[in-house]
Amino acid sequence: MLRQRWFVAVAMLAVGTASWNALPGDEPKAKDAAPAKSEPTKVDESDDDAEAAAKEKAAKDEEYYELYRVFSETMFQVEQNYVKKSDRRKLMEAAIRGMLDELDPYSNYISPDEIDRFKTSVESQFGGIGIQITQENGELRVLSPIVGSPAYLAGLEAGDVIMEVDGKETEGLGLDQAVKLLKGEPGTKVKLTVFHAHSRKKETLTIERKIIEVETVLGDKRGDDDNWNFMLDDEKKIGYIRLTSFSRSTASDLESALKKLKKEGMKGLVLDLRFNPGGLLKSAIDVADLFIPDGRIVSTKGRNTDEKPVNARKAGTFEGFPMAILVNRYSASASEIVSACLQDHKRAIVVGERTWGKGSVQNVIELEEGHSALKLTTAAYMRPSGKNIHRFPDAKETDEWGVMPDKGFDLKLPDGELGDLVRTRRDRDLLLVSHSPGIKREATKVADDTESKPKTETKTADAEKPAADSEKSDTEKGGAEKLDPKKEAAKPLRVPPGAHSPANPSTKDFVDRQLSRALEYIAEQQSVEQAKADTKTEEAPAK
């Protein structure tokens, strides 16, 4: 009976699939009525074409049926005769993943266990208290609070040890389990028992969960209020903005940062897209649209869709200042759309090294009423110049793919230097242990940068990323000794791994050569523009 049920179900699926592929206009045409005997018989070539098409379709339907039958029989044999009892769901999910593996590296299946994390990465928000956590020798530590979050306002700081969550001890608790305990519906409360690193005191806090928005727009350093300072060079008025991914709020947050810089008199901008794995296509389009007044941003074309060009709009364009974009081998997808667009329009020069080479668009298709999903490659995109971006499996270094730096701005960092860059940026992302006990904190926009922070299994976001081995954090390579709250009170303050400090030998002397080259270019352009302005001023009286 089991075998019969499987066979019937698969047969129905085969018939259904055949009908799905019969699009309007594909049906065979009806033959004309038979002519009268007194008239000569005419041969209609369209009838022959229709008959041939019908036969071809029938052959394809039969092929579907046979392939599904093979799958059904295989599944039956595994369930009935494999040496150990198997889980039907796991077998089906493995089959789905195997099928998608044959397509490309970017099409994949998101299971019910993974769907929440996937939605977090797409929506860039979740319900929680707003901290990044790490685990050191079984202890659950705060890596960094998120500025403006409930945890930040409650006084949690880097290095604090979370001893209990709702009465449950955290010693030996896995990070996945800890995150599940800390996350929850906005408006609900969670009770934490915390050992504060700065005061050496134990405290019990009740914190209300809120919507935590993942920050994707970052500056170079934080100001005294813990918010980002986007002005890198106050004298030359050069701004610096780093995008860690392209979420729904990236373009609007970037626009806010640009308006702030404009008020401060910005005369040049560095847009850092290094290590940015991409994100939403619409977000990339909106970001590029902020910098060009007109013309093509990108064009997409799918198997079942005509080429769709997307053009810029004049309103809201930020112009009149030189720009440099930083990219590296881990800048992919949406990062490549933005950098290619601004490069083709000569709006900015590209500094760094050739990008990853992902020129495909994935569509998320809900399955099981949203409990799982299919991420399927449905289209490819082309840069304004029409050149290819996608790096195909057989692509060579001499082929055309990715986004290349402008001539004279190709600067590839060796692995050791790349690791120093990652650590430096990570250190600046974290908050200093800088607040004295009882300080009043102002509620600001909740923000988090999960893409550029060290991957200590912080589960606040999950995005497809061509990750670098050098991004492993110090806590992954070796943790601190086990903390004993009773003994800690007699010890000097220990800065947690990764917390940025002038005393950190791995980052204090690091010089970002790619950023330095971008700043040199902008300074040169400013000098050229100033020289032109001076010339016009001198010529004005003569006229």
One Martini backbone bead per residue (centre of mass of N, CA, C, O) as a GRO file, in nm:
protein
  543
    1MET     BB    1   0.057   0.062  -0.021
    2LEU     BB    2   0.291   0.260   0.002
    3ARG     BB    3   0.382   0.234  -0.290
    4GLN     BB    4   0.114   0.326  -0.414
    5ARG     BB    5   0.101   0.607  -0.289
    6TRP     BB    6   0.360   0.712  -0.411
    7PHE     BB    7   0.286   0.667  -0.707
    8VAL     BB    8   0.031   0.841  -0.719
    9ALA     BB    9   0.156   1.108  -0.621
   10VAL     BB   10   0.370   1.129  -0.848
   11ALA     BB   11   0.178   1.114  -1.085
   12MET     BB   12   0.027   1.373  -1.015
   13LEU     BB   13   0.275   1.555  -1.027
   14ALA     BB   14   0.339   1.504  -1.322
   15VAL     BB   15   0.075   1.615  -1.435
   16GLY     BB   16   0.097   1.894  -1.307
   17THR     BB   17   0.363   1.979  -1.441
   18ALA     BB   18   0.260   1.961  -1.727
   19SER     BB   19   0.042   2.183  -1.695
   20TRP     BB   20   0.234   2.418  -1.611
   21ASN     BB   21   0.384   2.404  -1.904
   22ALA     BB   22   0.103   2.493  -2.027
   23LEU     BB   23   0.084   2.762  -2.184
   24PRO     BB   24  -0.057   3.006  -2.325
   25GLY     BB   25  -0.051   2.904  -2.673
   26ASP     BB   26   0.044   2.581  -2.666
   27GLU     BB   27  -0.190   2.471  -2.793
   28PRO     BB   28  -0.323   2.290  -3.013
   29LYS     BB   29  -0.452   2.319  -3.315
   30ALA     BB   30  -0.727   2.305  -3.482
   31LYS     BB   31  -0.863   2.148  -3.733
   32ASP     BB   32  -0.993   2.172  -4.014
   33ALA     BB   33  -1.238   2.111  -4.197
   34ALA     BB   34  -1.340   1.902  -4.422
   35PRO     BB   35  -1.342   1.896  -4.741
   36ALA     BB   36  -1.489   1.879  -5.022
   37LYS     BB   37  -1.480   1.648  -5.276
   38SER     BB   38  -1.480   1.867  -5.516
   39GLU     BB   39  -1.230   1.961  -5.366
   40PRO     BB   40  -0.916   2.026  -5.318
   41THR     BB   41  -0.671   1.924  -5.120
   42LYS     BB   42  -0.520   2.093  -4.846
   43VAL     BB   43  -0.203   2.176  -4.709
   44ASP     BB   44  -0.139   2.240  -4.364
   45GLU     BB   45   0.147   2.326  -4.201
   46SER     BB   46   0.035   2.399  -3.918
   47ASP     BB   47  -0.066   2.115  -3.848
   48ASP     BB   48   0.212   1.981  -3.837
   49ASP     BB   49   0.329   2.158  -3.615
   50ALA     BB   50   0.118   2.092  -3.398
   51GLU     BB   51   0.171   1.785  -3.394
   52ALA     BB   52   0.468   1.802  -3.317
   53ALA     BB   53   0.426   1.957  -3.052
   54ALA     BB   54   0.247   1.744  -2.918
   55LYS     BB   55   0.455   1.515  -2.919
   56GLU     BB   56   0.673   1.662  -2.758
   57LYS     BB   57   0.501   1.705  -2.506
   58ALA     BB   58   0.438   1.407  -2.450
   59ALA     BB   59   0.735   1.322  -2.413
   60LYS     BB   60   0.787   1.505  -2.168
   61ASP     BB   61   0.567   1.391  -1.987
   62GLU     BB   62   0.687   1.103  -1.983
   63GLU     BB   63   0.955   1.183  -1.858
   64TYR     BB   64   0.845   1.288  -1.595
   65TYR     BB   65   0.713   1.023  -1.507
   66GLU     BB   66   0.972   0.847  -1.501
   67LEU     BB   67   1.137   1.019  -1.299
   68TYR     BB   68   0.932   1.005  -1.063
   69ARG     BB   69   0.936   0.696  -1.044
   70VAL     BB   70   1.229   0.669  -0.961
   71PHE     BB   71   1.207   0.835  -0.705
   72SER     BB   72   0.984   0.669  -0.567
   73GLU     BB   73   1.140   0.398  -0.558
   74THR     BB   74   1.380   0.499  -0.397
   75MET     BB   75   1.226   0.589  -0.146
   76PHE     BB   76   1.102   0.315  -0.083
   77GLN     BB   77   1.368   0.153  -0.044
   78VAL     BB   78   1.480   0.323   0.186
   79GLU     BB   79   1.239   0.294   0.389
   80GLN     BB   80   1.234  -0.035   0.382
   81ASN     BB   81   1.576  -0.131   0.350
   82TYR     BB   82   1.736   0.025   0.519
   83VAL     BB   83   1.935  -0.039   0.793
   84LYS     BB   84   1.796   0.229   0.879
   85LYS     BB   85   1.593   0.446   1.002
   86SER     BB   86   1.424   0.705   0.832
   87ASP     BB   87   1.378   1.046   0.746
   88ARG     BB   88   1.166   1.178   0.529
   89ARG     BB   89   1.228   1.482   0.545
   90LYS     BB   90   1.537   1.463   0.513
   91LEU     BB   91   1.528   1.328   0.237
   92MET     BB   92   1.376   1.552   0.085
   93GLU     BB   93   1.573   1.784   0.149
   94ALA     BB   94   1.819   1.648   0.019
   95ALA     BB   95   1.697   1.633  -0.265
   96ILE     BB   96   1.656   1.934  -0.305
   97ARG     BB   97   1.952   2.019  -0.264
   98GLY     BB   98   2.068   1.843  -0.489
   99MET     BB   99   1.916   1.983  -0.719
  100LEU     BB  100   2.028   2.277  -0.663
  101ASP     BB  101   2.336   2.207  -0.693
  102GLU     BB  102   2.307   2.182  -1.015
  103LEU     BB  103   2.286   2.488  -1.072
  104ASP     BB  104   2.394   2.679  -0.817
  105PRO     BB  105   2.527   2.850  -0.535
  106TYR     BB  106   2.240   3.038  -0.491
  107SER     BB  107   2.056   2.802  -0.486
  108ASN     BB  108   1.812   2.735  -0.220
  109TYR     BB  109   1.706   2.578   0.080
  110ILE     BB  110   1.467   2.673   0.336
  111SER     BB  111   1.407   2.566   0.628
  112PRO     BB  112   1.225   2.579   0.914
  113ASP     BB  113   1.491   2.617   1.090
  114GLU     BB  114   1.593   2.877   0.888
  115ILE     BB  115   1.369   3.099   0.834
  116ASP     BB  116   1.415   3.313   1.056
  117ARG     BB  117   1.703   3.392   0.981
  118PHE     BB  118   1.640   3.473   0.692
  119LYS     BB  119   1.438   3.699   0.757
  120THR     BB  120   1.636   3.871   0.916
  121SER     BB  121   1.831   3.929   0.676
  122VAL     BB  122   1.612   4.069   0.499
  123GLU     BB  123   1.469   4.267   0.715
  124SER     BB  124   1.666   4.368   0.951
  125GLN     BB  125   1.482   4.233   1.188
  126PHE     BB  126   1.397   4.191   1.548
  127GLY     BB  127   1.318   4.035   1.849
  128GLY     BB  128   1.471   4.209   2.133
  129ILE     BB  129   1.752   4.363   2.324
  130GLY     BB  130   2.039   4.429   2.181
  131ILE     BB  131   2.280   4.198   2.146
  132GLN     BB  132   2.606   4.074   2.144
  133ILE     BB  133   2.733   3.744   2.152
  134THR     BB  134   2.952   3.527   2.338
  135GLN     BB  135   3.180   3.240   2.386
  136GLU     BB  136   3.374   3.151   2.692
  137ASN     BB  137   3.416   2.872   2.837
  138GLY     BB  138   3.080   2.872   2.881
  139GLU     BB  139   3.045   3.178   2.864
  140LEU     BB  140   2.816   3.450   2.859
  141ARG     BB  141   2.886   3.729   2.654
  142VAL     BB  142   2.920   4.064   2.592
  143LEU     BB  143   3.029   4.214   2.305
  144SER     BB  144   2.774   4.414   2.227
  145PRO     BB  145   2.582   4.671   2.228
  146ILE     BB  146   2.307   4.831   2.091
  147VAL     BB  147   2.237   5.124   1.993
  148GLY     BB  148   1.932   5.201   2.165
  149SER     BB  149   1.874   4.958   2.311
  150PRO     BB  150   1.755   4.798   2.583
  151ALA     BB  151   2.039   4.707   2.678
  152TYR     BB  152   2.175   4.983   2.664
  153LEU     BB  153   1.970   5.134   2.859
  154ALA     BB  154   2.030   4.919   3.102
  155GLY     BB  155   2.375   4.889   3.098
  156LEU     BB  156   2.504   4.711   2.901
  157GLU     BB  157   2.836   4.570   2.842
  158ALA     BB  158   3.126   4.499   2.750
  159GLY     BB  159   3.194   4.182   2.928
  160ASP     BB  160   2.947   4.092   3.026
  161VAL     BB  161   2.786   3.843   3.228
  162ILE     BB  162   2.550   3.597   3.155
  163MET     BB  163   2.407   3.383   3.396
  164GLU     BB  164   2.089   3.445   3.345
  165VAL     BB  165   1.772   3.326   3.186
  166ASP     BB  166   1.494   3.302   3.336
  167GLY     BB  167   1.665   3.112   3.554
  168LYS     BB  168   1.872   3.013   3.341
  169GLU     BB  169   2.160   2.879   3.308
  170THR     BB  170   2.451   2.953   3.086
  171GLU     BB  171   2.639   2.741   3.150
  172GLY     BB  172   2.699   2.565   2.851
  173LEU     BB  173   2.535   2.725   2.663
  174GLY     BB  174   2.438   2.762   2.364
  175LEU     BB  175   2.399   3.007   2.134
  176ASP     BB  176   2.131   2.922   2.014
  177GLN     BB  177   1.984   2.900   2.285
  178ALA     BB  178   2.037   3.188   2.385
  179VAL     BB  179   1.895   3.339   2.155
  180LYS     BB  180   1.612   3.217   2.201
  181LEU     BB  181   1.584   3.344   2.489
  182LEU     BB  182   1.627   3.651   2.402
  183LYS     BB  183   1.427   3.623   2.205
  184GLY     BB  184   1.113   3.792   2.094
  185GLU     BB  185   0.839   3.945   2.143
  186PRO     BB  186   0.732   4.241   2.135
  187GLY     BB  187   0.676   4.334   2.489
  188THR     BB  188   0.832   4.134   2.614
  189LYS     BB  189   1.005   3.974   2.888
  190VAL     BB  190   1.341   3.962   3.037
  191LYS     BB  191   1.548   3.787   3.274
  192LEU     BB  192   1.861   3.905   3.410
  193THR     BB  193   2.180   3.780   3.514
  194VAL     BB  194   2.453   4.005   3.590
  195PHE     BB  195   2.805   4.055   3.535
  196HIS     BB  196   2.988   4.334   3.579
  197ALA     BB  197   3.288   4.450   3.459
  198HIS     BB  198   3.313   4.748   3.585
  199SER     BB  199   3.191   4.675   3.901
  200ARG     BB  200   3.176   4.371   4.006
  201LYS     BB  201   2.858   4.321   3.976
  202LYS     BB  202   2.551   4.190   4.059
  203GLU     BB  203   2.254   4.174   3.839
  204THR     BB  204   1.898   4.223   3.806
  205LEU     BB  205   1.712   4.223   3.495
  206THR     BB  206   1.432   4.381   3.329
  207ILE     BB  207   1.359   4.337   2.979
  208GLU     BB  208   1.220   4.483   2.700
  209ARG     BB  209   1.122   4.394   2.406
  210LYS     BB  210   1.222   4.484   2.068
  211ILE     BB  211   1.273   4.622   1.776
  212ILE     BB  212   1.557   4.527   1.585
  213GLU     BB  213   1.774   4.712   1.389
  214VAL     BB  214   1.984   4.656   1.133
  215GLU     BB  215   2.290   4.787   1.073
  216THR     BB  216   2.446   4.910   0.745
  217VAL     BB  217   2.539   5.208   0.836
  218LEU     BB  218   2.875   5.320   0.860
  219GLY     BB  219   3.155   5.440   1.003
  220ASP     BB  220   3.467   5.486   1.144
  221LYS     BB  221   3.364   5.628   1.413
  222ARG     BB  222   3.273   5.696   1.729
  223GLY     BB  223   3.124   5.895   1.933
  224ASP     BB  224   3.042   6.006   2.247
  225ASP     BB  225   2.734   5.884   2.182
  226ASP     BB  226   2.799   5.610   1.994
  227ASN     BB  227   2.774   5.733   1.732
  228TRP     BB  228   2.832   5.799   1.413
  229ASN     BB  229   3.115   5.928   1.237
  230PHE     BB  230   3.127   6.042   0.892
  231MET     BB  231   3.373   6.227   0.940
  232LEU     BB  232   3.707   6.183   0.862
  233ASP     BB  233   3.788   6.485   0.741
  234ASP     BB  234   3.764   6.800   0.867
  235GLU     BB  235   3.947   6.970   0.681
  236LYS     BB  236   3.855   6.830   0.387
  237LYS     BB  237   3.570   6.708   0.400
  238ILE     BB  238   3.570   6.379   0.440
  239GLY     BB  239   3.377   6.114   0.391
  240TYR     BB  240   3.257   5.800   0.564
  241ILE     BB  241   3.101   5.496   0.427
  242ARG     BB  242   2.967   5.182   0.545
  243LEU     BB  243   2.852   4.889   0.378
  244THR     BB  244   2.742   4.561   0.482
  245SER     BB  245   2.457   4.578   0.334
  246PHE     BB  246   2.130   4.518   0.159
  247SER     BB  247   1.860   4.651   0.288
  248ARG     BB  248   1.562   4.812   0.334
  249SER     BB  249   1.724   5.062   0.502
  250THR     BB  250   1.985   5.158   0.358
  251ALA     BB  251   1.906   5.402   0.178
  252SER     BB  252   1.779   5.581   0.402
  253ASP     BB  253   2.030   5.583   0.588
  254LEU     BB  254   2.221   5.703   0.379
  255GLU     BB  255   2.069   5.966   0.331
  256SER     BB  256   2.100   6.069   0.622
  257ALA     BB  257   2.411   6.074   0.623
  258LEU     BB  258   2.440   6.272   0.381
  259LYS     BB  259   2.289   6.509   0.509
  260LYS     BB  260   2.482   6.542   0.744
  261LEU     BB  261   2.737   6.593   0.574
  262LYS     BB  262   2.630   6.839   0.419
  263LYS     BB  263   2.601   7.020   0.675
  264GLU     BB  264   2.928   6.977   0.729
  265GLY     BB  265   3.068   7.021   0.432
  266MET     BB  266   3.101   6.818   0.216
  267LYS     BB  267   3.385   6.732  -0.044
  268GLY     BB  268   3.388   6.414   0.008
  269LEU     BB  269   3.373   6.042  -0.072
  270VAL     BB  270   3.372   5.726   0.099
  271LEU     BB  271   3.274   5.402  -0.025
  272ASP     BB  272   3.240   5.104   0.165
  273LEU     BB  273   3.231   4.752   0.012
  274ARG     BB  274   3.382   4.574   0.185
  275PHE     BB  275   3.248   4.259   0.254
  276ASN     BB  276   2.995   4.290   0.074
  277PRO     BB  277   2.743   4.046  -0.018
  278GLY     BB  278   2.473   4.216  -0.030
  279GLY     BB  279   2.116   4.171  -0.137
  280LEU     BB  280   1.894   4.385  -0.235
  281LEU     BB  281   1.816   4.510  -0.537
  282LYS     BB  282   1.658   4.767  -0.461
  283SER     BB  283   1.873   4.882  -0.275
  284ALA     BB  284   2.093   4.917  -0.491
  285ILE     BB  285   1.931   5.110  -0.670
  286ASP     BB  286   1.882   5.333  -0.454
  287VAL     BB  287   2.178   5.393  -0.399
  288ALA     BB  288   2.267   5.472  -0.688
  289ASP     BB  289   2.043   5.701  -0.718
  290LEU     BB  290   2.190   5.907  -0.518
  291PHE     BB  291   2.446   5.968  -0.746
  292ILE     BB  292   2.260   5.975  -1.007
  293PRO     BB  293   2.048   6.158  -1.231
  294ASP     BB  294   2.094   5.954  -1.479
  295GLY     BB  295   2.039   5.666  -1.630
  296ARG     BB  296   2.174   5.361  -1.606
  297ILE     BB  297   2.196   5.114  -1.356
  298VAL     BB  298   2.032   4.848  -1.456
  299SER     BB  299   1.986   4.512  -1.592
  300THR     BB  300   1.733   4.259  -1.643
  301LYS     BB  301   1.726   3.891  -1.720
  302GLY     BB  302   1.511   3.630  -1.799
  303ARG     BB  303   1.372   3.347  -1.922
  304ASN     BB  304   1.055   3.484  -1.883
  305THR     BB  305   1.194   3.769  -1.943
  306ASP     BB  306   1.251   4.068  -2.031
  307GLU     BB  307   1.436   4.325  -2.053
  308LYS     BB  308   1.509   4.534  -1.754
  309PRO     BB  309   1.538   4.860  -1.714
  310VAL     BB  310   1.712   5.089  -1.486
  311ASN     BB  311   1.658   5.426  -1.393
  312ALA     BB  312   1.736   5.730  -1.304
  313ARG     BB  313   1.674   6.002  -1.075
  314LYS     BB  314   1.705   6.334  -0.999
  315ALA     BB  315   1.585   6.320  -0.737
  316GLY     BB  316   1.804   6.327  -0.462
  317THR     BB  317   2.085   6.405  -0.563
  318PHE     BB  318   2.435   6.357  -0.498
  319GLU     BB  319   2.651   6.624  -0.579
  320GLY     BB  320   2.969   6.790  -0.622
  321PHE     BB  321   3.164   6.537  -0.552
  322PRO     BB  322   3.404   6.329  -0.488
  323MET     BB  323   3.453   5.966  -0.548
  324ALA     BB  324   3.513   5.655  -0.360
  325ILE     BB  325   3.540   5.299  -0.405
  326LEU     BB  326   3.550   5.016  -0.196
  327VAL     BB  327   3.698   4.698  -0.289
  328ASN     BB  328   3.680   4.333  -0.295
  329ARG     BB  329   3.667   3.986  -0.316
  330TYR     BB  330   3.388   4.025  -0.111
  331SER     BB  331   3.239   4.180  -0.325
  332ALA     BB  332   2.883   4.145  -0.392
  333SER     BB  333   2.641   4.197  -0.610
  334ALA     BB  334   2.513   4.478  -0.501
  335SER     BB  335   2.799   4.598  -0.491
  336GLU     BB  336   2.841   4.569  -0.804
  337ILE     BB  337   2.614   4.747  -0.899
  338VAL     BB  338   2.712   5.013  -0.773
  339SER     BB  339   3.010   5.022  -0.872
  340ALA     BB  340   2.946   4.993  -1.177
  341CYS     BB  341   2.763   5.236  -1.212
  342LEU     BB  342   2.963   5.462  -1.107
  343GLN     BB  343   3.185   5.389  -1.309
  344ASP     BB  344   3.032   5.417  -1.585
  345HIS     BB  345   2.949   5.729  -1.499
  346LYS     BB  346   3.196   5.868  -1.358
  347ARG     BB  347   3.132   5.920  -1.036
  348ALA     BB  348   3.351   5.695  -0.963
  349ILE     BB  349   3.614   5.540  -0.818
  350VAL     BB  350   3.787   5.225  -0.806
  351VAL     BB  351   3.916   5.064  -0.511
  352GLY     BB  352   4.143   4.772  -0.515
  353GLU     BB  353   3.971   4.484  -0.617
  354ARG     BB  354   3.839   4.236  -0.752
  355THR     BB  355   3.543   4.106  -0.750
  356TRP     BB  356   3.354   3.826  -0.717
  357GLY     BB  357   3.108   3.757  -0.936
  358LYS     BB  358   2.770   3.836  -0.907
  359GLY     BB  359   2.507   3.821  -1.176
  360SER     BB  360   2.255   3.729  -0.992
  361VAL     BB  361   1.903   3.658  -0.933
  362GLN     BB  362   1.697   3.605  -0.649
  363ASN     BB  363   1.402   3.425  -0.570
  364VAL     BB  364   1.156   3.416  -0.320
  365ILE     BB  365   0.981   3.110  -0.241
  366GLU     BB  366   0.717   3.003  -0.092
  367LEU     BB  367   0.668   2.736   0.141
  368GLU     BB  368   0.446   2.602   0.340
  369GLU     BB  369   0.317   2.880   0.412
  370GLY     BB  370   0.622   3.000   0.503
  371HIS     BB  371   0.803   2.763   0.650
  372SER     BB  372   0.943   2.775   0.372
  373ALA     BB  373   1.205   2.802   0.107
  374LEU     BB  374   1.296   2.930  -0.223
  375LYS     BB  375   1.612   3.002  -0.373
  376LEU     BB  376   1.600   3.137  -0.704
  377THR     BB  377   1.738   3.164  -1.006
  378THR     BB  378   1.588   3.412  -1.251
  379ALA     BB  379   1.834   3.618  -1.309
  380ALA     BB  380   2.023   3.865  -1.482
  381TYR     BB  381   2.282   4.115  -1.469
  382MET     BB  382   2.369   4.441  -1.602
  383ARG     BB  383   2.562   4.681  -1.673
  384PRO     BB  384   2.547   4.979  -1.835
  385SER     BB  385   2.771   4.879  -2.054
  386GLY     BB  386   2.703   4.547  -2.078
  387LYS     BB  387   2.881   4.405  -1.900
  388ASN     BB  388   3.006   4.145  -1.734
  389ILE     BB  389   2.994   3.992  -1.391
  390HIS     BB  390   2.980   3.697  -1.402
  391ARG     BB  391   3.121   3.404  -1.253
  392PHE     BB  392   3.195   3.131  -1.398
  393PRO     BB  393   3.319   2.818  -1.339
  394ASP     BB  394   3.520   2.858  -1.615
  395ALA     BB  395   3.657   3.104  -1.534
  396LYS     BB  396   3.902   3.342  -1.601
  397GLU     BB  397   4.117   3.597  -1.531
  398THR     BB  398   4.090   3.706  -1.842
  399ASP     BB  399   3.809   3.748  -1.803
  400GLU     BB  400   3.485   3.891  -1.793
  401TRP     BB  401   3.450   3.996  -1.449
  402GLY     BB  402   3.329   4.188  -1.245
  403VAL     BB  403   3.501   4.455  -1.069
  404MET     BB  404   3.732   4.681  -1.167
  405PRO     BB  405   3.965   4.877  -1.107
  406ASP     BB  406   4.098   5.148  -1.172
  407LYS     BB  407   4.344   5.287  -1.318
  408GLY     BB  408   4.583   5.291  -1.052
  409PHE     BB  409   4.371   5.130  -0.817
  410ASP     BB  410   4.520   4.861  -0.780
  411LEU     BB  411   4.482   4.705  -0.442
  412LYS     BB  412   4.612   4.425  -0.299
  413LEU     BB  413   4.572   4.240  -0.012
  414PRO     BB  414   4.712   4.051   0.191
  415ASP     BB  415   4.609   3.834   0.424
  416GLY     BB  416   4.733   3.974   0.673
  417GLU     BB  417   4.618   4.259   0.609
  418LEU     BB  418   4.324   4.173   0.594
  419GLY     BB  419   4.304   4.086   0.890
  420ASP     BB  420   4.364   4.366   1.010
  421LEU     BB  421   4.121   4.507   0.886
  422VAL     BB  422   3.903   4.340   1.023
  423ARG     BB  423   3.987   4.400   1.317
  424THR     BB  424   3.965   4.704   1.306
  425ARG     BB  425   3.667   4.725   1.229
  426ARG     BB  426   3.556   4.557   1.460
  427ASP     BB  427   3.659   4.731   1.696
  428ARG     BB  428   3.490   4.992   1.603
  429ASP     BB  429   3.203   4.861   1.636
  430LEU     BB  430   3.252   4.849   1.922
  431LEU     BB  431   3.196   4.921   2.247
  432LEU     BB  432   3.310   5.088   2.491
  433VAL     BB  433   3.411   5.092   2.829
  434SER     BB  434   3.272   5.421   2.904
  435HIS     BB  435   3.054   5.383   3.129
  436SER     BB  436   2.938   5.487   3.405
  437PRO     BB  437   2.760   5.426   3.658
  438GLY     BB  438   2.433   5.563   3.593
  439ILE     BB  439   2.424   5.656   3.321
  440LYS     BB  440   2.252   5.845   3.093
  441ARG     BB  441   2.069   5.725   2.819
  442GLU     BB  442   1.996   5.781   2.497
  443ALA     BB  443   1.748   5.736   2.277
  444THR     BB  444   1.812   5.563   1.983
  445LYS     BB  445   1.874   5.416   1.711
  446VAL     BB  446   1.854   5.103   1.631
  447ALA     BB  447   2.160   4.903   1.598
  448ASP     BB  448   2.332   4.674   1.360
  449ASP     BB  449   2.644   4.483   1.264
  450THR     BB  450   2.661   4.159   1.142
  451GLU     BB  451   2.868   4.155   0.895
  452SER     BB  452   3.137   4.304   1.034
  453LYS     BB  453   3.136   4.117   1.249
  454PRO     BB  454   3.230   3.873   1.428
  455LYS     BB  455   3.196   3.517   1.395
  456THR     BB  456   3.032   3.428   1.704
  457GLU     BB  457   2.740   3.323   1.648
  458THR     BB  458   2.564   3.561   1.579
  459LYS     BB  459   2.193   3.544   1.534
  460THR     BB  460   2.079   3.825   1.389
  461ALA     BB  461   2.202   3.723   1.108
  462ASP     BB  462   2.161   3.604   0.751
  463ALA     BB  463   2.397   3.602   0.485
  464GLU     BB  464   2.516   3.580   0.189
  465LYS     BB  465   2.877   3.497   0.203
  466PRO     BB  466   3.209   3.553   0.101
  467ALA     BB  467   3.409   3.437   0.324
  468ALA     BB  468   3.675   3.506   0.541
  469ASP     BB  469   3.907   3.361   0.743
  470SER     BB  470   4.003   3.640   0.877
  471GLU     BB  471   3.713   3.685   1.038
  472LYS     BB  472   3.799   3.558   1.278
  473SER     BB  473   3.787   3.566   1.603
  474ASP     BB  474   3.945   3.563   1.900
  475THR     BB  475   3.727   3.370   2.032
  476GLU     BB  476   3.780   3.136   1.821
  477LYS     BB  477   4.102   3.102   1.883
  478GLY     BB  478   4.071   3.204   2.195
  479GLY     BB  479   3.998   3.227   2.517
  480ALA     BB  480   3.941   3.308   2.822
  481GLU     BB  481   3.938   3.269   3.127
  482LYS     BB  482   3.756   3.167   3.372
  483LEU     BB  483   3.491   3.312   3.539
  484ASP     BB  484   3.496   3.459   3.877
  485PRO     BB  485   3.310   3.678   4.048
  486LYS     BB  486   3.465   3.672   4.324
  487LYS     BB  487   3.758   3.732   4.191
  488GLU     BB  488   3.712   3.981   3.998
  489ALA     BB  489   3.705   4.223   4.206
  490ALA     BB  490   4.040   4.211   4.232
  491LYS     BB  491   4.055   4.289   3.940
  492PRO     BB  492   4.126   4.426   3.666
  493LEU     BB  493   4.009   4.546   3.390
  494ARG     BB  494   3.876   4.349   3.126
  495VAL     BB  495   3.907   4.350   2.802
  496PRO     BB  496   3.738   4.230   2.563
  497PRO     BB  497   3.746   4.061   2.295
  498GLY     BB  498   3.761   4.325   2.045
  499ALA     BB  499   3.785   4.566   2.208
  500HIS     BB  500   3.850   4.880   2.153
  501SER     BB  501   4.200   4.986   2.185
  502PRO     BB  502   4.503   5.149   2.207
  503ALA     BB  503   4.635   4.867   2.324
  504ASN     BB  504   4.591   4.721   2.060
  505PRO     BB  505   4.839   4.571   1.869
  506SER     BB  506   4.669   4.477   1.604
  507THR     BB  507   4.549   4.802   1.540
  508LYS     BB  508   4.699   5.078   1.617
  509ASP     BB  509   4.913   5.060   1.344
  510PHE     BB  510   4.714   5.047   1.125
  511VAL     BB  511   4.714   5.076   0.761
  512ASP     BB  512   4.488   5.175   0.515
  513ARG     BB  513   4.574   5.167   0.190
  514GLN     BB  514   4.305   5.192   0.037
  515LEU     BB  515   4.201   5.442   0.183
  516SER     BB  516   4.445   5.624   0.128
  517ARG     BB  517   4.410   5.623  -0.182
  518ALA     BB  518   4.129   5.752  -0.184
  519LEU     BB  519   4.210   6.016  -0.038
  520GLU     BB  520   4.413   6.111  -0.247
  521TYR     BB  521   4.218   6.143  -0.478
  522ILE     BB  522   4.027   6.350  -0.349
  523ALA     BB  523   4.245   6.563  -0.294
  524GLU     BB  524   4.320   6.603  -0.593
  525GLN     BB  525   4.036   6.693  -0.688
  526GLN     BB  526   4.018   6.937  -0.502
  527SER     BB  527   4.263   7.085  -0.625
  528VAL     BB  528   4.152   7.111  -0.909
  529GLU     BB  529   3.892   7.267  -0.836
  530GLN     BB  530   4.037   7.504  -0.697
  531ALA     BB  531   4.199   7.596  -0.943
  532LYS     BB  532   3.953   7.664  -1.116
  533ALA     BB  533   3.830   7.871  -0.923
  534ASP     BB  534   4.074   8.065  -0.920
  535THR     BB  535   4.074   8.128  -1.224
  536LYS     BB  536   3.791   8.254  -1.236
  537THR     BB  537   3.849   8.482  -1.034
  538GLU     BB  538   4.080   8.618  -1.204
  539GLU     BB  539   3.897   8.659  -1.476
  540ALA     BB  540   3.651   8.835  -1.394
  541PRO     BB  541   3.757   9.138  -1.422
  542ALA     BB  542   3.825   9.125  -1.730
  543LYS     BB  543   3.512   9.093  -1.807
   0.00000   0.00000   0.00000
